[in-house]
Amino acid sequence: MAGVYISYPFCAQKCTYCNFASGVFPVEQQRAYIAALLRELESYQWHWTPDTVYLGGGTPSSLNGRDLSALLQRVPGRPWREATIEAAPGGITPELACAWKAAGLTRISLGVQSFVEGEIRRTGRKHSAAVVADEVAILRSAGIGNINIDLIAGLSGQTSAAWNESLDWIARLEPPHVSVYMLEVDEDSRLGNEILLGGTRYGAADTPSEEQTAAFYETAVERLAALGIQRYEISNFARPGFESLHNLKYWTLEPYAGFGADAHSFDGYVRRQNPESVREYIEGSAAASTPARLEEERFFVGLRLMSGIQPGPEEWSRYELPIRRFLDAGLLESESGRLRLTSRGVMLSNEVFQEFLLP
């Protein structure tokens, strides 16, 4: 079955680590964006019925109930097997949680990033560990127990003790799903750009090294496993049965349709991307399309899963040299015809993936 992704790139503030196509925009532009989203959803030719919906951003949890309902009413298939909304801690009330439940949402992804106040403040966020705990309780009281908590390893000022404090909160709150991302250092975020420039703003000079960040990630793998929250994808961990059904579509090359600025779609043959700019999306600029390269994509996305992939005879032959090299180096392992990353291979996954990109 296929999925639906709806992009809502509006935020109350731009976090220092964020490299997504999101930000702070005027209210008038937000209204125009909702109107454009509704038009795109209404004009879409539904040749299939989605079984998952994912609202990402940005901060889609800031959508008012009327707009959220209007958007979801234009997506067929309700009740969906899974319907997720990304939420920023600090604004979830009992009324909002009940409205989400009534709108058909079944899963909430909380962008916590850290439970340590010093780290939180440096990112520009305003929540606290106590706020997150209260809001998890509110969601559960409203009947939404399928909760993901995002954490970032490598935030400015992060220490081993602080990282373990965040993991202690995971143990207390017992979410069924946790996402652990290692800080991405690139020019698309304020913090990343400052690090690359050798500056000091946003705590750039106090950011853990790549080795420290990798060690934090490995600690998370061990501690989450001890809690019964197993890694099933490089950055995603879940109790059995709570894996993200929507995100699994990306890694198993199932089709999905994306709506909104910078949203991507895949029909099994062609990849399509809406304009990244909110202004261009509102103005109706055309999406860009490129043929999918399934031969390389199967390795590139499939190997992100801890279950790996099962190459066919042609694929074993085509990629014999890189496969053999990574098997010998201990970055890949093979069992019963399946190929997957080793624990060491996960840490060097980008080096592995690039070898399967066709010229």
MIFIBA-931066 format. One line per field, with one value per residue (C-alpha): x, y, z; residue in three letters. Coordinates in nm, 2 decimals. Layout:
# residues N
xx <- [X|...] $
yy <- [Y|...] $
zz <- [Z|...] $
bator <- [ALA|...] $
END
This chain:
# residues 359
xx <- [0.00|0.11|0.15|0.09|0.33|0.21|0.47|0.40|0.73|0.63|0.80|0.77|1.15|1.43|1.64|2.02|2.08|1.79|1.89|1.54|1.34|1.15|1.14|0.94|0.70|0.43|0.08|-0.06|0.19|0.07|-0.29|-0.19|0.01|-0.29|-0.50|-0.23|-0.21|-0.58|-0.58|-0.30|-0.48|-0.81|-0.66|-0.46|-0.58|-0.61|-0.55|-0.48|-0.59|-0.32|-0.28|-0.04|-0.03|0.26|0.25|0.60|0.78|0.84|0.59|0.27|0.15|0.09|-0.19|-0.52|-0.79|-0.99|-0.70|-0.58|-0.92|-0.96|-0.63|-0.70|-1.05|-0.90|-0.69|-0.88|-0.84|-0.95|-0.90|-0.54|-0.32|-0.10|-0.13|0.16|0.21|0.54|0.51|0.73|0.71|0.56|0.22|0.03|-0.29|-0.56|-0.79|-0.53|-0.46|-0.83|-0.86|-0.58|-0.74|-1.07|-0.90|-0.77|-0.41|-0.27|0.10|0.29|0.66|0.80|1.10|1.25|1.62|1.74|1.61|1.90|1.82|2.15|2.15|1.79|1.84|2.14|1.92|1.67|1.40|1.20|1.07|1.19|1.21|0.91|0.71|0.78|0.68|0.35|0.27|0.35|0.10|-0.16|-0.12|-0.17|-0.47|-0.62|-0.57|-0.26|0.01|0.21|0.47|0.82|1.08|1.36|1.71|2.02|2.37|2.64|2.45|2.66|2.79|2.68|2.88|2.86|2.68|2.43|2.36|2.30|2.06|1.85|1.86|1.75|1.44|1.37|1.38|1.13|0.88|0.90|0.80|0.76|0.97|1.29|1.48|1.85|2.02|2.38|2.43|2.47|2.74|2.66|2.61|2.23|2.20|2.32|2.51|2.66|2.77|2.93|3.12|3.25|3.36|3.54|3.32|3.18|2.81|2.54|2.79|2.99|3.32|3.17|3.04|3.15|3.39|3.27|3.43|3.24|2.92|2.97|3.03|2.71|2.52|2.67|2.57|2.21|2.21|2.32|2.09|1.78|1.83|1.84|1.50|1.36|1.38|1.57|1.74|1.55|1.70|2.02|1.84|1.53|1.45|1.13|0.96|0.83|0.52|0.59|0.81|0.71|0.49|0.51|0.89|0.94|0.79|1.09|1.34|1.15|1.08|0.70|0.51|0.41|0.27|0.40|0.21|0.35|0.68|0.98|0.76|0.88|0.67|0.76|0.53|0.76|0.92|0.96|1.07|0.90|0.99|0.77|0.94|1.15|1.06|0.73|0.67|0.73|0.50|0.22|0.27|0.22|0.57|0.60|0.75|1.07|1.07|1.35|1.34|1.41|1.73|1.60|1.91|2.12|1.84|1.76|2.11|2.12|1.80|1.75|2.08|1.97|1.74|1.90|1.72|1.92|1.82|1.82|2.01|1.91|2.17|2.22|2.28|2.53|2.72|2.70|2.82|3.05|3.36|3.23|3.03|3.34|3.55|3.30|3.25|3.63|3.65|3.37|3.13|2.88|2.78|2.58|2.35|2.11|2.14|2.06|2.31|2.32|2.55|2.75|2.76|3.09|2.93|2.65|2.91|3.07|2.74|2.79|3.12|2.94|2.64|2.84|2.99|2.65|2.58|2.59|2.79] $
yy <- [0.00|0.36|0.65|1.02|1.29|1.64|1.91|2.20|2.40|2.67|2.71|2.95|2.97|2.82|2.57|2.62|2.26|2.25|2.20|2.14|2.36|2.52|2.85|3.14|3.31|3.57|3.47|3.57|3.34|3.05|3.11|3.11|2.80|2.61|2.72|2.59|2.26|2.21|2.28|2.02|1.76|1.82|1.80|1.48|1.17|0.90|0.58|0.40|0.43|0.52|0.33|0.57|0.95|1.16|1.53|1.67|2.00|2.24|2.22|2.07|2.04|2.42|2.37|2.47|2.20|2.34|2.34|2.00|1.85|2.01|1.86|1.51|1.51|1.53|1.21|0.89|0.57|0.67|0.50|0.47|0.20|0.48|0.86|1.06|1.42|1.58|1.79|2.04|1.99|2.28|2.32|2.00|2.04|1.78|1.96|1.94|1.58|1.49|1.69|1.49|1.17|1.28|1.38|1.03|1.07|0.76|0.84|1.15|1.22|1.45|1.66|1.66|1.64|1.66|1.65|1.86|2.22|2.37|2.17|2.26|2.63|2.64|2.50|2.78|2.54|2.63|2.31|2.12|1.75|1.80|1.95|1.65|1.41|1.60|1.60|1.23|1.17|1.39|1.20|0.87|1.00|1.09|0.74|0.80|0.57|0.53|0.80|0.86|1.07|1.23|1.27|1.43|1.30|1.57|1.89|2.18|2.13|1.77|1.54|1.17|1.24|1.47|1.22|0.95|1.19|1.21|0.83|0.81|1.00|0.75|0.48|0.67|0.76|0.43|0.54|0.26|0.43|0.65|0.82|0.89|1.13|1.22|1.60|1.68|1.94|2.13|2.48|2.44|2.49|2.79|2.57|2.35|2.66|2.82|2.50|2.49|2.85|2.78|3.03|3.03|3.13|2.88|2.69|2.58|2.58|2.35|2.08|1.72|1.57|1.31|1.04|1.16|1.18|0.83|0.71|0.87|0.69|0.36|0.42|0.48|0.16|-0.04|0.13|0.12|-0.24|-0.31|-0.14|-0.36|-0.08|-0.24|-0.07|-0.16|0.12|0.33|0.61|0.44|0.21|0.05|-0.21|-0.50|-0.38|-0.01|0.05|0.35|0.20|0.52|0.56|0.19|0.27|0.49|0.22|-0.06|0.15|0.15|0.43|0.75|1.09|1.41|1.74|2.08|2.27|2.04|1.73|1.42|1.16|0.82|0.60|0.31|0.45|0.82|1.05|1.39|1.69|2.00|2.34|2.39|2.75|2.82|3.12|2.92|2.64|2.89|3.05|2.71|2.64|2.30|2.00|1.84|1.48|1.23|0.86|0.64|0.43|0.13|-0.08|0.15|0.28|-0.07|-0.09|0.27|0.27|-0.10|-0.14|0.13|-0.14|-0.38|-0.67|-0.57|-0.68|-1.00|-0.93|-1.13|-1.32|-1.03|-0.79|-1.02|-1.04|-0.66|-0.55|-0.85|-0.64|-0.38|-0.65|-0.87|-0.58|-0.47|-0.83|-0.87|-0.54|-0.63|-0.36|-0.60|-0.95|-1.21|-1.48|-1.70|-1.48|-1.16|-0.87|-0.62|-0.38|-0.48|-0.26|-0.12|-0.08|0.13|0.39|0.40|0.35|0.65|0.50|0.18|0.34|0.54|0.23|0.12|0.45|0.39|0.63] $
zz <- [0.00|-0.06|0.18|0.20|0.32|0.39|0.44|0.68|0.69|0.94|1.28|1.57|1.56|1.35|1.56|1.53|1.41|1.16|0.79|0.66|0.42|0.71|0.89|1.03|0.78|0.79|0.89|0.55|0.38|0.61|0.50|0.14|0.19|0.34|0.04|-0.20|0.00|-0.02|-0.40|-0.45|-0.25|-0.42|-0.77|-0.71|-0.90|-0.64|-0.83|-0.50|-0.13|0.12|0.44|0.61|0.65|0.78|0.86|0.88|0.88|1.02|1.31|1.18|1.54|1.52|1.27|1.41|1.43|1.14|0.90|1.01|0.96|0.62|0.50|0.64|0.50|0.15|0.21|0.14|0.34|0.69|0.93|0.82|0.95|1.08|1.08|1.23|1.31|1.41|1.73|1.91|2.29|2.48|2.32|2.36|2.57|2.65|2.41|2.13|2.19|2.18|1.86|1.70|1.80|1.66|1.33|1.29|1.41|1.57|1.62|1.75|1.69|1.95|1.85|2.19|2.08|2.44|2.80|2.93|2.98|2.87|2.55|2.48|2.52|2.29|2.01|2.05|2.19|2.51|2.65|2.96|3.05|3.29|3.00|2.78|3.06|3.11|2.74|2.70|2.98|2.81|2.48|2.66|2.84|2.51|2.38|2.17|2.30|1.98|2.06|1.91|2.08|1.87|2.02|1.87|1.95|1.92|2.03|2.15|2.50|2.51|2.74|2.82|3.14|2.97|2.70|2.96|3.13|2.82|2.79|3.15|3.06|2.78|3.04|3.26|2.99|2.81|2.46|2.21|1.95|1.96|1.68|1.74|1.49|1.49|1.44|1.07|1.01|0.69|0.56|0.56|0.93|1.14|1.38|1.10|0.90|1.21|1.28|0.92|0.95|1.28|1.46|1.81|1.78|1.88|2.08|1.77|1.96|2.22|1.99|2.04|1.80|1.54|1.76|2.07|1.87|1.74|2.10|2.22|1.94|2.03|2.40|2.28|2.08|2.39|2.64|2.42|2.34|2.72|2.74|2.46|2.20|1.92|1.63|1.30|1.09|1.13|1.32|1.43|1.73|1.83|2.05|1.84|1.64|1.68|1.38|1.17|0.90|0.69|0.70|0.62|0.28|0.20|0.29|0.11|-0.21|-0.17|-0.34|-0.16|-0.26|-0.11|-0.08|0.00|-0.04|-0.09|-0.06|-0.25|-0.43|-0.57|-0.78|-0.82|-1.14|-1.12|-0.83|-0.81|-0.59|-0.53|-0.52|-0.21|-0.17|0.01|-0.22|-0.53|-0.41|-0.34|-0.68|-0.84|-0.98|-1.14|-0.96|-1.09|-1.20|-1.25|-1.33|-1.03|-1.04|-0.86|-0.91|-0.69|-0.47|-0.34|-0.19|-0.08|0.11|0.18|0.36|0.61|0.76|1.01|0.83|0.51|0.16|-0.04|-0.36|-0.67|-0.87|-1.11|-0.83|-0.66|-0.99|-1.07|-0.73|-0.66|-0.61|-0.35|-0.17|-0.14|-0.02|0.25|0.36|0.40|0.58|0.83|0.72|0.56|0.66|0.47|0.60|0.41|0.10|0.29|0.30|0.59|0.76|1.06|1.37|1.24|0.90|1.04|1.16|0.81|0.62|0.38|0.26|0.19|0.02|-0.22|-0.37|-0.50|-0.69|-1.06|-1.27] $
bator <- [MET|ALA|GLY|VAL|TYR|ILE|SER|TYR|PRO|PHE|CYS|ALA|GLN|LYS|CYS|THR|TYR|CYS|ASN|PHE|ALA|SER|GLY|VAL|PHE|PRO|VAL|GLU|GLN|GLN|ARG|ALA|TYR|ILE|ALA|ALA|LEU|LEU|ARG|GLU|LEU|GLU|SER|TYR|GLN|TRP|HIS|TRP|THR|PRO|ASP|THR|VAL|TYR|LEU|GLY|GLY|GLY|THR|PRO|SER|SER|LEU|ASN|GLY|ARG|ASP|LEU|SER|ALA|LEU|LEU|GLN|ARG|VAL|PRO|GLY|ARG|PRO|TRP|ARG|GLU|ALA|THR|ILE|GLU|ALA|ALA|PRO|GLY|GLY|ILE|THR|PRO|GLU|LEU|ALA|CYS|ALA|TRP|LYS|ALA|ALA|GLY|LEU|THR|ARG|ILE|SER|LEU|GLY|VAL|GLN|SER|PHE|VAL|GLU|GLY|GLU|ILE|ARG|ARG|THR|GLY|ARG|LYS|HIS|SER|ALA|ALA|VAL|VAL|ALA|ASP|GLU|VAL|ALA|ILE|LEU|ARG|SER|ALA|GLY|ILE|GLY|ASN|ILE|ASN|ILE|ASP|LEU|ILE|ALA|GLY|LEU|SER|GLY|GLN|THR|SER|ALA|ALA|TRP|ASN|GLU|SER|LEU|ASP|TRP|ILE|ALA|ARG|LEU|GLU|PRO|PRO|HIS|VAL|SER|VAL|TYR|MET|LEU|GLU|VAL|ASP|GLU|ASP|SER|ARG|LEU|GLY|ASN|GLU|ILE|LEU|LEU|GLY|GLY|THR|ARG|TYR|GLY|ALA|ALA|ASP|THR|PRO|SER|GLU|GLU|GLN|THR|ALA|ALA|PHE|TYR|GLU|THR|ALA|VAL|GLU|ARG|LEU|ALA|ALA|LEU|GLY|ILE|GLN|ARG|TYR|GLU|ILE|SER|ASN|PHE|ALA|ARG|PRO|GLY|PHE|GLU|SER|LEU|HIS|ASN|LEU|LYS|TYR|TRP|THR|LEU|GLU|PRO|TYR|ALA|GLY|PHE|GLY|ALA|ASP|ALA|HIS|SER|PHE|ASP|GLY|TYR|VAL|ARG|ARG|GLN|ASN|PRO|GLU|SER|VAL|ARG|GLU|TYR|ILE|GLU|GLY|SER|ALA|ALA|ALA|SER|THR|PRO|ALA|ARG|LEU|GLU|GLU|GLU|ARG|PHE|PHE|VAL|GLY|LEU|ARG|LEU|MET|SER|GLY|ILE|GLN|PRO|GLY|PRO|GLU|GLU|TRP|SER|ARG|TYR|GLU|LEU|PRO|ILE|ARG|ARG|PHE|LEU|ASP|ALA|GLY|LEU|LEU|GLU|SER|GLU|SER|GLY|ARG|LEU|ARG|LEU|THR|SER|ARG|GLY|VAL|MET|LEU|SER|ASN|GLU|VAL|PHE|GLN|GLU|PHE|LEU|LEU|PRO] $
END
